[in-house]
Amino acid sequence: MRLTSVMLDSVAVLSVIPACAHLAALQQGKSTHGYAIRNRFESRVTVGNALIDMYAKCGNVEIARQFFDRMAKRDVISWNVMIAGYGMHGRGNCALELFSNMQQSSVEPSDVTFLCILSACSHAGLVNEGWQCFDSMRSDYCIVPRLHHYACIVDLVGRAGQLEEAEEFIKKMPIKPDAGVWGALLGACKIHCNIELAEHVAGHIFDLEPRNPGYYVLLSNIYAGGGKWADVANVRKMMKARGLKKPPGWSFIELNHRVHTFYVGDRSHPQTEEIYAMLESLAGQMKEAGYTANMDAVLHNVEEEEKERMLGSHSEKLAIAFGLISTSPDTPIQITKNLRVCDDCHSATKFISMILRRQIIVRDANRFHHFKDGLCSCRDYW
């Protein structure tokens, strides 16, 4: 539109900003923000809310908060997107503090507000605080919890390793749990390697939502993590019989207004040779620093040497390597992955950030990970 000299109105801007947020396209998002300023759209609450969401989802929650603080007018959505922003970055205490400010500002929380704060507590491991917020919904605001709220509590408790408590909570729900509620418990079973409970939970899920391939893949991964390869094969046969396919994992990085996408073992990029040379160089430096590959992250029954080769070409590693060879040493690298980052890539990225003294930001399917000096903002709780 702009190339044809057609002026974007506020409605068009409100379509572009969420697209930038979805793609984590910070450069395009900043350009759109500049356009909104020049055309006096920025002061509109709806545009402001979209900008807060965009900056948070593009990895810069500090700028999101600065913009939130500058807003002359805010509505409940403004508070919600800022609380959600803190949540996806694992900053649960900041989310709780902002929620308290919201209450003191006489802004009535909505059911979405509680979804945001419960999710923030879950990602930060704030179990007691999450329970307090859940109880406050009904007692203080007369908000009846919906299925998404119950799923958040299951996720909160399950992530903390309280799997029996999570299952009992589901059994006592006043409404019938859906696949999302049981799916939160299945995810917790993956984190804490509980195969027996996972099988029980998967039975409920497959009855409720038999056509969702993600749950079959999750169960297969749980079996693979426990070395139960016959069960892995059975799940894959079940998927094939039902015509279901595993969604491919990919990672992308935005550089110079271009998005570069990578898949596991990808060799299609024009700079493939340089990318793999960087990975090979890093592998040696990482081993010297104490890194050992986490073979449990390989979900295939192959030899150890093949497992190590497969781990070395995961999509997030390829995207990070491309970022390293394409940017100056003082530039933060940010990538986006469509699935949960695997344990080995999480460990490897910590080592890379320490060895090269680079800040690396990874947005996966669940949250942000900020790597710096060998540490991750999630404190290995994700």
C-alpha positions in Angstrom: 0.0 0.0 0.0 2.7 2.5 0.9 4.7 1.7 -2.3 1.6 2.7 -4.2 1.3 5.9 -2.2 -1.9 4.7 -0.5 -2.0 6.1 3.1 -2.6 3.5 5.9 -5.4 4.5 8.3 -5.6 3.4 11.9 -7.5 0.2 11.0 -4.7 -0.9 8.6 -2.0 0.0 11.2 -4.0 -2.2 13.7 -3.7 -5.1 11.3 0.0 -4.6 10.6 1.2 -4.3 14.2 -0.2 -7.7 15.4 1.3 -9.3 12.3 4.7 -8.0 13.3 4.1 -9.3 16.8 3.2 -12.8 15.5 6.4 -12.9 13.4 8.6 -11.3 16.1 9.5 -8.8 13.3 10.9 -6.1 15.5 12.4 -4.0 12.7 9.1 -3.9 10.8 7.2 -3.3 14.1 9.4 -0.2 14.8 8.8 1.1 11.3 5.1 0.7 11.7 5.3 2.4 15.1 7.1 5.3 13.5 4.4 5.6 10.9 1.8 5.6 13.7 3.6 8.5 15.4 3.9 10.5 12.2 0.2 10.1 11.5 -0.9 10.7 15.1 -2.3 7.2 15.6 0.0 6.4 18.5 -2.2 8.2 21.1 -5.2 5.9 20.4 -5.7 3.4 23.1 -6.2 0.5 20.6 -3.0 1.3 18.8 -1.2 1.7 22.1 -2.3 -1.7 23.3 -1.2 -3.3 20.0 2.2 -1.6 20.4 2.7 -2.9 23.9 1.8 -6.4 22.8 4.1 -6.1 19.7 7.2 -5.0 21.7 6.7 -7.7 24.3 6.3 -10.4 21.7 9.3 -9.1 19.8 11.5 -9.6 22.9 11.7 -6.1 24.4 9.4 -6.1 27.4 11.3 -3.0 28.8 10.2 -0.8 25.8 6.7 -2.3 26.2 6.6 -1.1 29.8 8.0 2.3 28.9 5.2 2.8 26.4 2.6 1.5 28.8 3.8 4.1 31.4 3.6 6.9 28.9 0.0 6.2 27.8 -2.3 9.1 28.7 -5.3 6.7 28.7 -5.5 3.0 29.4 -8.2 0.4 29.4 -8.3 -3.1 30.9 -6.8 -4.5 27.7 -3.7 -2.2 28.3 -3.1 -3.8 31.7 -3.8 -7.3 30.3 -1.3 -7.1 27.5 1.4 -5.7 29.8 0.8 -8.4 32.4 0.9 -11.0 29.6 4.1 -9.5 28.3 5.8 -10.0 31.7 4.4 -13.5 31.9 5.9 -14.6 28.5 9.3 -13.3 29.6 9.1 -15.3 32.9 8.9 -12.1 35.0 6.1 -13.3 37.3 6.9 -10.9 40.2 6.7 -7.9 37.8 3.3 -9.2 36.6 2.1 -9.6 40.1 3.3 -6.1 41.0 1.5 -4.6 37.9 -1.7 -6.6 38.8 -1.5 -5.0 42.3 -1.1 -1.5 40.6 -4.1 -2.3 38.5 -6.3 -3.1 41.5 -5.1 0.1 43.2 -6.0 2.1 40.1 -9.6 1.0 40.4 -9.5 -0.8 37.1 -11.7 -3.9 37.3 -9.9 -7.1 36.2 -11.5 -9.2 33.6 -11.5 -13.0 33.2 -8.7 -12.4 30.7 -6.7 -10.5 33.3 -6.7 -13.6 35.4 -5.7 -15.8 32.5 -2.7 -13.5 32.0 -1.7 -13.5 35.7 -2.1 -17.2 36.2 0.0 -17.9 33.1 2.7 -15.5 34.5 2.7 -17.3 37.8 3.0 -20.7 36.0 6.1 -19.6 34.0 7.8 -18.2 37.1 7.0 -21.1 39.4 4.9 -18.9 41.7 2.5 -21.6 42.9 1.2 -20.1 46.1 0.6 -16.7 44.4 -1.1 -18.4 41.5 -3.5 -20.2 43.9 -4.2 -16.9 45.6 -5.1 -15.2 42.3 -7.3 -18.1 41.3 -9.2 -18.0 44.6 -9.5 -14.2 44.3 -11.4 -14.5 41.0 -14.6 -15.8 42.6 -14.3 -14.4 46.1 -13.2 -10.8 45.2 -14.6 -10.3 41.7 -17.3 -12.9 41.3 -15.7 -14.2 38.1 -16.5 -17.8 37.4 -13.4 -19.7 36.2 -13.6 -21.0 32.7 -11.8 -24.0 31.2 -8.7 -21.9 30.3 -8.3 -20.9 34.0 -8.5 -24.5 35.1 -5.9 -25.4 32.5 -3.6 -22.6 33.8 -3.9 -24.0 37.4 -3.1 -27.6 36.1 -0.1 -26.1 34.3 1.0 -24.1 37.4 0.9 -27.1 39.7 2.1 -29.6 37.2 5.2 -27.6 36.2 6.1 -27.5 39.9 6.1 -31.3 40.0 2.9 -31.7 41.9 1.4 -34.1 39.4 -0.9 -36.0 41.8 -2.3 -32.6 43.1 -2.9 -31.6 39.5 -4.8 -34.8 38.7 -6.9 -34.5 41.8 -7.7 -30.9 40.9 -9.0 -32.0 37.5 -11.2 -34.7 39.1 -12.8 -32.2 41.4 -13.5 -29.6 38.7 -17.2 -28.4 38.6 -17.2 -28.5 34.8 -16.0 -31.3 32.5 -12.3 -30.9 31.6 -11.5 -30.5 28.0 -8.4 -31.6 26.0 -6.6 -28.4 26.9 -6.9 -29.1 30.7 -5.7 -32.7 30.3 -3.1 -31.5 27.8 -1.6 -29.2 30.5 -1.1 -32.3 32.7 0.4 -34.3 29.8 2.9 -31.5 29.3 3.8 -31.7 33.0 4.3 -35.5 32.6 6.8 -34.8 29.9 8.7 -32.3 32.0 8.8 -34.7 35.0 9.2 -38.0 33.0 6.1 -39.7 34.4 5.2 -42.3 31.8 2.5 -44.1 33.8 0.4 -41.0 34.4 1.0 -39.8 30.8 -0.6 -42.9 29.4 -3.7 -42.4 31.6 -3.9 -38.7 30.7 -3.4 -39.4 27.0 -6.4 -41.8 27.0 -8.7 -38.9 28.1 -7.2 -36.6 25.5 -7.6 -39.0 22.6 -11.2 -39.5 23.5 -11.9 -35.8 23.5 -9.7 -34.6 20.6 -8.6 -37.6 18.5 -7.5 -35.5 15.5 -4.9 -33.2 17.2 -1.4 -34.6 16.2 0.3 -32.5 18.8 -0.9 -34.7 21.7 0.3 -37.9 19.9 3.7 -36.3 19.3 3.9 -35.3 23.0 3.1 -38.8 24.2 5.6 -40.3 21.7 8.3 -37.9 23.0 7.5 -39.0 26.6 8.0 -42.6 25.6 11.2 -41.7 23.7 12.5 -39.9 26.8 12.0 -43.1 28.7 13.6 -45.3 26.0 10.3 -47.1 25.3 10.9 -47.4 21.6 8.2 -50.0 21.0 5.6 -47.6 22.4 7.0 -44.8 20.3 6.5 -47.0 17.2 2.9 -47.8 18.3 2.0 -44.1 18.7 3.5 -43.4 15.2 1.5 -46.3 13.7 -1.6 -44.9 15.4 -0.9 -41.5 13.9 -0.4 -43.0 10.4 -3.6 -45.0 10.7 -5.6 -41.8 11.5 -3.9 -39.8 8.8 -2.1 -37.5 11.2 1.3 -35.9 10.6 3.8 -34.4 13.0 4.1 -30.6 12.4 7.7 -29.8 11.4 9.8 -27.8 13.7 11.4 -24.6 12.5 13.2 -21.5 13.7 13.6 -18.2 12.1 15.6 -15.0 12.5 14.9 -11.5 11.1 17.9 -9.6 9.7 17.8 -6.5 7.5 14.0 -6.8 7.1 14.3 -10.4 5.8 13.1 -13.5 7.6 15.5 -16.5 7.3 13.8 -19.8 8.2 15.6 -23.1 9.1 14.5 -26.7 9.6 16.4 -29.5 11.4 19.3 -30.6 9.2 18.6 -27.7 6.8 21.1 -27.2 4.0 19.1 -25.0 1.7 20.4 -21.6 2.9 22.8 -19.8 0.5 25.3 -19.5 3.4 25.0 -23.1 4.5 28.8 -23.8 4.4 29.5 -20.8 6.7 26.7 -21.8 9.1 27.9 -25.3 9.5 31.5 -24.1 9.8 30.4 -21.9 12.7 28.6 -24.8 14.4 31.7 -27.0 14.1 33.9 -24.3 15.6 31.4 -23.8 18.4 31.1 -27.5 19.1 34.8 -27.7 19.9 34.8 -24.6 22.1 31.7 -25.8 23.9 33.2 -29.2 24.7 36.3 -27.5 26.1 34.0 -25.4 28.3 32.3 -28.4 29.7 29.3 -29.0 27.4 28.1 -32.5 26.8 25.3 -33.3 24.4 22.0 -34.3 26.0 21.2 -37.5 24.1 17.8 -37.8 25.7 16.8 -34.9 23.5 17.0 -37.1 20.4 13.6 -38.8 19.9 14.8 -41.5 17.6 16.3 -44.9 18.3 19.7 -44.4 16.6 23.4 -44.8 17.5 25.1 -42.3 19.8 27.2 -40.8 17.0 24.1 -40.2 14.9 22.3 -38.7 17.9 25.1 -36.2 18.3 25.0 -35.3 14.6 21.2 -34.8 14.7 21.4 -32.6 17.8 24.1 -30.4 16.1 21.8 -29.4 13.3 18.6 -28.5 15.2 16.8 -25.6 13.7 17.5 -23.2 16.6 21.2 -23.9 16.4 21.2 -23.2 12.7 19.4 -19.9 13.2 21.8 -18.8 16.0 24.8 -19.7 13.9 23.5 -17.7 11.0 22.9 -14.8 13.3 26.5 -15.0 14.6 28.1 -14.9 11.2 25.8 -12.1 10.0 26.0 -9.6 12.8 28.6 -7.7 14.7 29.9 -9.1 18.0 28.1 -6.6 20.2 24.6 -7.3 18.5 22.0 -9.3 20.4 20.7 -12.3 18.5 17.0 -13.1 18.5 15.3 -16.2 17.0 11.8 -17.6 17.1 10.9 -21.3 17.3 7.5 -22.8 16.7 7.9 -25.6 19.2 9.3 -25.8 22.8 13.0 -25.4 22.7 14.7 -28.8 23.5 16.8 -29.4 26.6 20.0 -29.8 24.6 19.6 -26.6 22.6 18.8 -24.8 25.8 22.0 -26.0 27.4 24.0 -25.3 24.2 22.7 -21.8 23.9 23.8 -21.0 27.5 27.4 -22.1 26.6 27.4 -20.1 23.3 26.3 -17.0 25.2 29.1 -17.5 27.7 31.9 -18.4 25.2 31.1 -15.6 22.7 29.8 -13.1 25.3 26.7 -12.6 23.2 23.1 -12.0 24.3 20.8 -14.5 22.7 17.0 -14.2 22.9 14.9 -17.3 22.0 11.1 -17.1 21.7 9.7 -20.6 21.7 6.1 -21.8 21.7 5.7 -21.1 25.4 7.8 -18.2 26.4 11.0 -16.1 26.0 14.5 -17.2 27.0 17.1 -14.5 27.5 20.6 -16.0 27.5 23.6 -14.1 28.8 26.9 -15.0 30.3 26.0 -18.7 30.4 22.7 -18.2 32.2 19.1 -18.2 31.1 16.3 -15.9 32.4 14.1 -18.9 32.9 16.5 -20.3 35.5 16.0 -23.7 33.8 12.3 -23.7 34.9 10.3 -24.0 31.7 
